[in-house]
């Protein structure tokens, strides 16, 4: 899921004049920019993935994330979407030579969101912390990724089930995740090439269907929920080419047991990058098939306009003839804009079969660079 | 309508024909306003600056957590933020740096802890934050500091490099990442928080006893309390300038009425009513007051800039570190200055306006009738003066600890005394005439000088009063400062009984509030030259629910010499103190809390709740205006867990060279003290000299204000004499035509001026002395709670006399030059 690398590149490289979401704060995005790739490890060739060890941080790379999205349903029938993402950003290849408890080269950023479909609401929040002084980090025994009291906790070495636990003034989530399918190595054996230059790639694996149970506290109510989540894990040092400006990324879970991951990288000219837009079709038995832009066609059907004037395509026609797929993928709530230090649209979607007009799946859509 | 137009035109003509008079009047009004505005501004901005220093980086912050001693453990911050969920929290580590004699405060913070206000950081260049975090010993400097990117600032063993510039509110504040500042050390200087009152209470309840939570609002209030007396003193000085200015306005207006009597009489004949004349004069005064005070506001802003530096310096020396900031002139301050000036001007014009309204149409007056009214009036004034002075004495003696009423009393005394002056002057001049007539009967010039002056008293007495008040203020303030300085010097001689002091400084380097490495004590004890040793811990303890500066003292054999007991037998108090039976309090504490020897006070302890302790003695102290407490070490260790010390006093054996020992200590300091803890090793002489330097700095502002008051008075005297002598053009021409040489006329004028100055100087002596008594015994005690010995300095009255005479002579220089150029013909025809 290289698209999110773009997200991080934006975080690291955007200048102060870009869409600033924190009018009262200093521009962390800008102030944290300018980290050279020199000295960091690069994703050049396929590697052997080891689990659960690879759930832990790979600090020799510049960027890394634990990206969880999902669609949930309460006993009462009320439906929710959620996102919990931990980003790790290394400011330099080595930790500074400083004995202080606070010294670190690691910065953590976490985005959380809850989509209340019935209430047509999207609530989100973000936090930053340094990876020191016990404020944020990733540790073992038990496996834990945390930023203050927002955390993902696994078993000792990172085995499932994992517990996702976040809370802010608007909502609390406490969810348990258990894979229903084996791990999917994205790209070519987990090496996901994003642009032509060698090393502009990431190591990328996913758990595309995680049975999810837990509770949501929201609007002074407790909801017992069940549903399905998706985990993306990715680490890299550099990814995008200069002419790539944004992406449209889909992670869809079909009711028949298939999943589709597909992203379309967009160039400055507005057209899709034919060479590096790609995806994966995952069968119920966990077997996978690579997809290219020649096999999957995307056509925007409906736009939603943000306050800043940007128009986001929140409904798409997706055609994948090999699987006889002809779907409408549309947002369940129009405004699922993440007004964080980087502006992007990330939200719950449903998949409707255009022939039968039946809902055949659900998932998440990410739109960036608009 | 027509009539008032006529009057206005006549006013306009009068002032355009007497431009000197107009300009000098405006100048004296402007100066009076300017001094007041400047002082007000400086006070206001100093308070503002304190507020900024409290929350430079935390404008939304409301509270801070500090350790009772030393640092807050790093782990506590994690607990506070992550476990207890206080996310509006900002950890800070502070270090002080010095470069080229300039003092900087280096603040290490966690940029991710809270959204720092853009206003305080401005825009940072891309990547600066990354470098701050990843490159060791880097910092951001304020653009206003003049520091350049790449410049290196030494901090002990370490070297910090400036890698970026930002718009910071304070020019002496440097920013760095918290890890950079911490380096090899651990712990936080403070944690700033944004809390509601309820959250603050909840946090207070679970806070470990080694930490304390303070609200900025409370700090602000305490600051206000501490510096209130100081501001009041400055305000009073500035009001004195207004008072002197008002005398001058009165003088000018009276004079202008006098000059226009014939035209007023003419106006009355033309049908102008008395009421119209009265209103016209008040209108004139209003216009003059408005223009003058508007000029004064502008001038005051300029002046205020200079004063602010002095005010903040004084506040930093006396109370708490503040940095001079930008001067903020608010409409309120300007309005206040203009308003008070206008009121003073109108009040001063009232009498001359009534006088003008009384002019009967037929009464084309000569001055003689006015001189007569003046004589009758001066007797009434004497009475009023006595009544005022008496009420002043009553007010001062009955107003308890009220500082403002003390000042009101002082002002009543000054005004009352001023009212006596015209009568006294008349008597003095009469006396002088008799004396000169007797001893130098043929000296025409001297008797002319005296007679002339007496005749013109209606116009000169006010100038004399203004000069008298200004000069007496100089005398009073000089005696007060001189006495204060001598008392402080005596006290310093006594209060520093040890030969050498090793002291740990607070983070901002201004106070002995740090903590010394425990190894110091062991090391120092090995010195063969050591005769006796004492240790001190400077802290703040909660006395009667308020934080009070406290010295925890482990006395040495020499320590008793450090205390001058005021109320009781010293030996008894000291013996009981050594047995840890109670506490000693400073004189300001005894004054503010009304507690003397034998009384008791309530002290909140760390381990045993509130403790009631007897006060064993009250000692003289000029170091803390809010008072201080001296607690025996034994008691402290019994009720507190803290074992740190902030200073060690060493008394050396007879014949030892303290410099050699000092060098030895300096060598030890390199390995004994952690780098982030500043340390000073000073001999008692150095501390004494340094303290007196601070003292002089503290009173720099008083000296400046005194000079400003004198300038206002000088302008007044100048304008009064100018007007007087210029008006006498015809008289001088007659003198010249009867055979006087220009030189003789000039001598006549100069001697009149000298006499005027001499009289003002003489009259200023008793008033100056009275003022010094009030300042020393009333104002100082009410402001700061301390008493002092009065010292008389023969040089002060001599200087004052000289000052008065020189001022008067200087003021007459221009008229004297004019006289030399005056043609007899022009003079005779009144051109």
Contacts between the chains, C-beta under 8 A, distances in Angstrom:
chain1	res1	chain2	res2	distance
A	15	B	126	6.4
A	16	B	123	5.9
A	16	B	126	7.2
A	22	B	115	6.0
A	24	B	115	5.8
A	24	B	117	6.6
A	24	B	118	6.7
A	25	B	115	3.0
A	25	B	116	6.4
A	25	B	117	7.6
A	25	B	118	6.8
A	26	B	111	7.3
A	26	B	115	7.2
A	26	B	116	5.0
A	26	B	117	8.0
A	26	B	118	5.8
A	26	B	121	4.9
A	26	B	123	8.0
A	26	B	124	6.4
A	27	B	123	7.0
A	27	B	124	7.4
A	28	B	111	7.3
A	28	B	112	7.5
A	28	B	129	7.0
A	30	B	123	7.8
A	30	B	124	7.3
A	30	B	126	5.0
A	31	B	111	7.5
A	31	B	124	4.7
A	31	B	125	8.0
A	31	B	126	6.8
A	31	B	127	7.3
A	31	B	128	5.9
A	31	B	129	3.5
A	31	B	130	7.4
A	32	B	127	7.7
A	32	B	129	5.4
A	32	B	130	5.5
A	33	B	126	4.1
A	33	B	127	5.3
A	33	B	130	7.2
A	34	B	126	5.3
A	34	B	127	3.1
A	34	B	130	6.2
A	35	B	127	7.5
A	35	B	130	5.8
A	91	B	130	4.8
A	91	B	133	5.5
A	91	B	134	4.9
A	92	B	130	7.6
A	92	B	134	4.1
A	96	B	133	7.5
A	96	B	134	5.4
A	96	B	135	7.1
A	96	B	136	5.7
A	96	B	179	7.2
A	97	B	136	6.3
A	98	B	136	5.6
A	98	B	179	5.4
A	98	B	180	7.1
A	98	B	182	7.9
A	98	B	183	6.5
A	99	B	183	7.0
A	99	B	184	4.9
A	100	B	178	7.5
A	100	B	179	4.1
A	100	B	180	7.7
A	100	B	182	3.9
A	100	B	183	6.0
A	100	B	184	7.5
A	100	B	185	7.6
A	100	B	186	7.6
A	101	B	74	4.8
A	101	B	179	7.8
A	101	B	182	7.3
A	101	B	186	6.2
A	102	B	74	7.3
A	102	B	110	6.9
A	102	B	177	7.5
A	102	B	178	4.8
A	102	B	179	3.8
A	102	B	182	5.9
A	103	B	179	3.8
A	103	B	182	7.9
A	104	B	133	7.5
A	104	B	179	7.2
A	105	B	133	7.2
A	105	B	134	5.5
A	107	B	112	6.9
A	107	B	133	7.6
A	128	B	112	4.3
A	129	B	112	5.2
A	130	B	110	6.4
A	130	B	112	5.4
A	130	B	133	7.5
A	132	B	179	7.2
A	133	B	74	5.8
A	133	B	77	7.0
A	133	B	78	6.0
A	134	B	75	7.3
A	134	B	78	4.1
A	134	B	82	6.9
A	135	B	78	6.4
A	135	B	81	7.1
A	135	B	82	6.8
A	135	B	112	7.9
A	148	B	81	6.4
A	148	B	82	4.8
A	148	B	87	7.2
A	149	B	82	5.6
A	149	B	83	7.7
A	149	B	85	6.8
